[in-house]
Amino acid sequence: MEKGRKTTLEERIEIVSYCIAHGKDYALTIKEYHVSYYQIYGWLRKFEAEGPKGLLDRRGRRKDMLPVSEIAQLSERRLNTGTGKHGAVRRRLPPMERQQAARNSPRKSAAR
């Protein structure tokens, strides 16, 4: 088995095209370009699924960021309706509002 080597996007496209043109003959492609079977196989799958864009090297890159307005909406929603491990959790109220909310909330009756 050949050891993989560093390749450019153009080289990966050329290697995948060569492999496809030769009926997916991995052994011939390995001998011609000196890259591993696993590299060729992975590139071929990505190329067939996404085209040449799939062969881009995206290591170390972050996912596309949401627009600022969406981020603001999501953070606002999270602050207002904080959810915890066990479902919805009440937003933490300042002490005075907490006392008022406790007085106004209906309590379960002890009588059955």
Secondary structure by P-SEA (a helix, b strand, c coil): cbbbbbbcaaaaaaaaaaaaaaccaaaaaaaaccccaaaaaaaaaaaaaccccccccccccccccccaaaaaaaaaaaaaccccccccccccccaaaaaaaaaabbbbbccc
